[in-house]
């Protein structure tokens, strides 16, 4: 089975699980084995949702419904399913009756466009904080803790990484000194973090801090979501960033495309050079700062067409 190199050992009474995760297209995926008889599927690792599910063509009563920010939608039924994880000794650790969604009707689910016909991404491996999350369902073994280091598929060829759970979810070695930390906001439905400010080309943007914070009803704020390739911002904050970028690039006589015809809101038909590049962006979190270089802030979608990887939440319904 290709899913993982899971070590079935014990630290302080907790099994050490280490699923192997690969980059495919723009997603991080794990090969999950489940069912009776068992079969395996590629599922996208998603910290932004709780449900684990795969696409199916079976017919059954629909009681499972999940909508995502990018407009994709799946409806189906929930089932108690058996999951199997291989051990270092070549055996399998079996977990029975894990809640699992079977997506019968799938709208705008486009995982497979990044894969070959025989190796498609078939659904979601949910690691959110909710009750149906694999993290929560296996809490005796995961201890509600996980960590990961996701490789850059642009730099590395066929990279892979591991998900670490429970007592194994810690940073050690020489890399520990370089890791920044920001606390999660407790009591939320997602992995919310506190954002203090946003900077463009070294200049702090004038964004009302209230626009970046979680509201009393748990809406708004920033969440960590490995299941999407874009960053979504509320319109006021997004427009401030967009206007600043347009002003910056106007010095090169670069003008935005009038109609992108895509999910992206700001695109340019240009050819960057050593002296004419997109500006860097930085997001300052509580206790940490994320630097986003020009090659990450804009994505090449077609030849000489580059689009901002941030979009306003108003472009996505549901």
C-alpha positions as CSV (number, residue, x, y, z in Angstrom):
1,X,0.0,0.0,0.0
2,X,1.3,3.4,-1.0
3,X,-0.4,5.5,1.7
4,X,2.1,5.8,4.4
5,X,5.1,4.8,6.4
6,X,3.2,4.5,9.7
7,X,5.2,3.6,12.7
8,X,3.1,1.6,15.1
9,X,5.1,2.4,18.2
10,X,4.1,4.0,21.5
11,X,5.2,7.3,23.2
12,X,3.5,8.0,26.5
13,X,0.7,5.5,25.5
14,X,0.0,7.2,22.2
15,X,0.5,5.4,18.8
16,X,2.8,7.3,16.5
17,X,1.1,7.7,13.1
18,X,3.1,9.2,10.2
19,X,1.0,9.3,7.0
20,X,3.1,10.1,3.9
21,X,1.9,13.2,1.9
22,X,2.8,14.0,-1.7
23,X,2.4,17.0,-3.9
24,X,0.1,16.5,-6.9
25,X,-0.8,19.5,-9.0
26,X,-1.6,22.2,-6.4
27,X,-2.7,19.9,-3.6
28,X,-1.1,17.9,-0.9
29,X,-2.5,14.4,-1.0
30,X,-2.4,11.1,0.9
31,X,-3.2,7.6,-0.3
32,X,-5.9,6.4,2.1
33,X,-7.0,2.7,2.3
34,X,-10.5,2.0,3.6
35,X,-13.6,-0.1,3.1
36,X,-14.4,-3.8,3.1
37,X,-12.8,-5.2,1.1
38,X,-10.2,-2.5,1.3
39,X,-9.3,-0.2,-1.5
40,X,-7.2,3.0,-1.7
41,X,-7.9,6.6,-2.9
42,X,-5.9,9.8,-3.2
43,X,-7.4,12.3,-0.8
44,X,-6.4,16.0,-0.5
45,X,-5.2,16.9,3.0
46,X,-7.4,19.6,4.3
47,X,-7.0,21.5,7.6
48,X,-9.9,23.8,6.7
49,X,-12.7,21.2,6.9
50,X,-13.7,18.3,9.2
51,X,-15.2,15.8,6.9
52,X,-13.3,13.0,5.2
53,X,-15.0,11.9,2.0
54,X,-14.5,10.5,-1.5
55,X,-16.5,10.7,-4.7
56,X,-18.7,7.8,-5.6
57,X,-21.3,6.8,-8.3
58,X,-23.4,4.7,-5.9
59,X,-27.0,5.6,-5.3
60,X,-28.2,6.0,-1.7
61,X,-30.1,8.5,0.5
62,X,-28.3,11.8,0.6
63,X,-27.6,13.1,4.1
64,X,-24.1,14.5,3.5
65,X,-23.7,18.0,2.1
66,X,-20.5,20.1,2.0
67,X,-19.8,23.4,0.2
68,X,-16.4,25.1,-0.1
69,X,-15.3,28.6,-0.6
70,X,-14.2,28.0,-4.2
71,X,-17.8,27.1,-5.3
72,X,-17.3,23.3,-5.2
73,X,-20.0,21.2,-3.7
74,X,-20.6,17.5,-2.8
75,X,-23.7,15.8,-1.6
76,X,-24.0,12.2,-0.5
77,X,-24.4,10.0,2.6
78,X,-22.4,9.3,5.7
79,X,-21.2,5.9,6.6
80,X,-19.2,4.1,9.3
81,X,-16.1,2.9,7.5
82,X,-13.0,0.8,8.3
83,X,-9.7,2.6,7.8
84,X,-6.4,0.7,7.6
85,X,-2.9,2.2,8.3
86,X,0.3,0.1,7.6
87,X,2.8,-0.4,10.4
88,X,6.6,-0.4,10.3
89,X,6.5,-4.2,10.6
90,X,4.4,-4.6,7.5
91,X,1.1,-5.3,9.3
92,X,-1.9,-2.9,9.4
93,X,-3.5,-1.0,12.2
94,X,-7.3,-1.1,11.7
95,X,-9.8,1.5,12.9
96,X,-13.5,0.5,12.5
97,X,-16.6,2.7,12.1
98,X,-14.9,6.0,11.4
99,X,-17.4,8.5,10.1
100,X,-16.8,8.9,6.4
101,X,-18.7,10.7,3.6
102,X,-19.5,9.3,0.2
103,X,-20.0,12.0,-2.3
104,X,-22.7,11.0,-4.8
105,X,-23.3,14.3,-6.5
106,X,-20.2,16.5,-7.0
107,X,-20.3,20.0,-8.5
108,X,-17.1,21.8,-9.6
109,X,-14.9,19.2,-7.9
110,X,-11.8,19.5,-10.1
111,X,-9.1,17.5,-8.3
112,X,-8.7,15.1,-11.2
113,X,-7.7,17.8,-13.7
114,X,-4.2,17.7,-12.1
115,X,-3.8,14.0,-12.3
116,X,-3.6,11.2,-14.9
117,X,-6.7,9.2,-15.6
118,X,-5.5,6.3,-13.5
119,X,-4.4,8.3,-10.5
120,X,-7.1,10.9,-9.5
121,X,-7.6,12.8,-6.3
122,X,-10.9,11.5,-5.2
123,X,-11.9,13.6,-2.1
124,X,-10.8,15.2,1.1
125,X,-8.9,14.0,4.2
126,X,-10.4,16.2,6.9
127,X,-8.1,17.4,9.7
128,X,-10.2,20.3,11.0
129,X,-11.0,20.7,14.7
130,X,-14.7,19.5,14.4
131,X,-16.2,16.3,15.7
132,X,-16.1,14.4,12.4
133,X,-12.4,15.2,11.8
134,X,-10.1,12.2,11.6
135,X,-8.0,14.1,14.2
136,X,-11.0,14.1,16.6
137,X,-12.3,10.6,15.8
138,X,-8.8,9.1,16.5
139,X,-8.2,11.4,19.5
140,X,-6.9,8.5,21.6
141,X,-4.0,8.1,19.2
142,X,-3.6,11.7,17.8
143,X,-4.0,13.4,21.2
144,X,-5.7,16.1,19.1
145,X,-2.2,17.2,17.9
146,X,-0.6,17.1,14.5
147,X,2.3,18.9,12.7
148,X,3.6,18.9,9.1
149,X,6.3,20.5,6.9
150,X,4.9,20.9,3.4
151,X,7.5,20.9,0.6
152,X,7.6,23.4,-2.2
153,X,6.7,21.6,-5.4
154,X,8.2,24.4,-7.5
155,X,11.6,23.8,-6.1
156,X,11.6,20.1,-5.4
157,X,10.8,17.3,-7.8
158,X,8.3,14.7,-6.5
159,X,8.7,15.8,-2.9
160,X,6.9,14.2,0.1
161,X,6.5,14.9,3.7
162,X,4.9,13.3,6.8
163,X,1.9,14.2,9.0
164,X,3.0,13.7,12.6
165,X,0.3,13.0,15.3
166,X,0.2,12.9,19.0
167,X,3.5,12.9,20.9
168,X,5.3,12.7,17.6
169,X,3.9,16.2,16.6
170,X,6.9,18.3,17.5
171,X,9.7,20.2,15.9
172,X,13.2,19.0,16.7
173,X,16.7,19.3,15.4
174,X,18.4,22.3,13.8
175,X,15.2,23.5,12.2
176,X,13.6,24.3,15.5
177,X,15.5,27.6,15.9
178,X,14.2,28.9,12.6
179,X,10.5,28.1,13.1
180,X,8.2,30.9,14.0
181,X,5.1,30.3,16.2
182,X,1.7,32.0,16.4
183,X,-1.0,30.8,18.8
184,X,-4.4,29.4,17.6
185,X,-7.4,31.3,18.8
186,X,-9.3,28.9,21.1
187,X,-13.0,28.0,20.9
188,X,-13.3,28.5,17.1
189,X,-14.7,26.2,14.3
190,X,-11.4,26.5,12.4
191,X,-7.8,26.9,13.1
192,X,-7.9,30.7,13.5
193,X,-4.8,32.8,14.0
194,X,-4.5,36.5,14.8
195,X,-3.2,38.8,12.1
196,X,-2.0,42.2,13.2
197,X,-1.1,43.9,9.8
198,X,-0.2,43.4,6.2
199,X,2.8,44.9,4.4
200,X,3.5,45.5,0.7
201,X,7.1,46.1,-0.4
202,X,8.1,46.9,3.2
203,X,5.3,49.4,3.8
204,X,2.4,48.8,6.2
205,X,-1.0,49.0,4.5
206,X,-3.7,51.1,6.0
207,X,-6.2,48.3,6.9
208,X,-8.5,48.6,9.9
209,X,-7.3,45.9,12.4
210,X,-11.0,45.1,13.0
211,X,-11.2,43.8,9.4
212,X,-8.6,41.1,10.2
213,X,-10.1,39.9,13.5
214,X,-12.5,37.1,14.4
215,X,-16.0,38.4,15.2
216,X,-18.1,37.4,18.2
217,X,-20.1,35.0,16.1
218,X,-16.8,33.3,15.0
219,X,-17.1,34.7,11.4
220,X,-14.2,36.6,9.8
221,X,-10.6,36.4,10.9
222,X,-7.8,34.3,9.4
223,X,-7.8,30.5,9.2
224,X,-5.1,28.0,8.3
225,X,-6.4,25.9,5.4
226,X,-4.2,23.5,3.5
227,X,-7.1,22.5,1.2
228,X,-7.1,25.7,-0.9
229,X,-4.5,27.2,-3.2
230,X,-5.6,30.8,-2.7
231,X,-5.9,33.3,0.1
232,X,-9.3,34.9,0.6
233,X,-9.7,38.3,2.2
234,X,-12.7,40.4,3.2
235,X,-13.4,43.1,0.4
236,X,-12.1,46.1,2.3
237,X,-8.8,44.5,3.2
238,X,-8.5,43.0,-0.3
239,X,-9.2,46.3,-2.1
240,X,-6.5,48.0,-0.1
241,X,-4.0,45.4,-1.2
242,X,-5.2,45.4,-4.8
243,X,-5.0,49.2,-5.1
244,X,-1.5,49.2,-3.6
245,X,-0.3,46.6,-6.1
246,X,-1.8,48.4,-9.1
247,X,-0.1,51.6,-8.0
248,X,3.2,49.8,-7.6
249,X,3.1,48.1,-11.0
250,X,2.0,51.3,-12.8
251,X,5.6,52.4,-12.5
252,X,6.4,49.7,-15.1
253,X,3.5,50.8,-17.3
254,X,1.8,47.6,-16.4
255,X,-2.0,47.6,-16.5
256,X,-4.4,45.0,-15.2
257,X,-6.3,42.8,-17.6
258,X,-9.9,44.1,-18.1
259,X,-11.6,40.7,-17.9
260,X,-9.8,37.7,-16.6
261,X,-12.6,35.2,-17.2
262,X,-11.1,33.2,-14.2
263,X,-11.6,33.0,-10.5
264,X,-8.7,35.4,-10.0
265,X,-9.6,39.1,-9.7
266,X,-6.3,40.8,-10.6
267,X,-4.2,39.5,-13.6
268,X,-1.5,40.9,-15.8
269,X,-0.4,40.0,-19.3
270,X,3.3,40.8,-18.9
271,X,6.8,39.3,-18.8
272,X,8.6,40.0,-15.5
273,X,12.3,40.7,-15.6
274,X,15.1,41.1,-13.2
275,X,14.3,44.7,-12.9
276,X,10.5,44.6,-13.2
277,X,8.9,42.2,-10.8
278,X,5.7,41.9,-8.7
279,X,6.1,43.3,-5.2
280,X,6.6,41.1,-2.1
281,X,3.9,40.9,0.6
282,X,4.2,40.2,4.3
283,X,1.6,39.2,6.8
284,X,2.4,39.9,10.4
285,X,0.8,37.4,12.8
286,X,0.9,37.5,16.6
287,X,4.5,36.4,17.3
288,X,5.3,35.6,13.6
289,X,5.7,37.1,10.2
290,X,5.1,35.4,6.8
291,X,7.1,36.7,3.9
292,X,5.5,36.1,0.5
293,X,7.9,36.7,-2.4
294,X,6.9,38.1,-5.8
295,X,7.0,34.6,-7.4
296,X,4.4,33.4,-4.8
297,X,2.2,36.4,-4.7
298,X,1.3,36.1,-8.4
299,X,0.7,32.7,-10.1
300,X,1.5,32.0,-13.8
301,X,-1.8,30.7,-15.2
302,X,-1.0,31.0,-18.9
303,X,2.0,32.1,-20.9
304,X,2.8,35.6,-19.8
305,X,-0.4,35.8,-17.8
306,X,0.1,36.2,-14.0
307,X,-2.7,36.5,-11.4
308,X,-2.8,37.6,-7.8
309,X,-3.2,34.5,-5.5
310,X,-5.4,36.6,-3.2
311,X,-9.1,37.1,-4.0
312,X,-12.0,38.9,-2.2
313,X,-14.5,36.7,-0.3
314,X,-17.3,38.3,-2.2
315,X,-16.2,36.4,-5.3
316,X,-17.2,33.1,-3.7
317,X,-20.6,32.2,-2.4
318,X,-21.6,29.2,-0.4
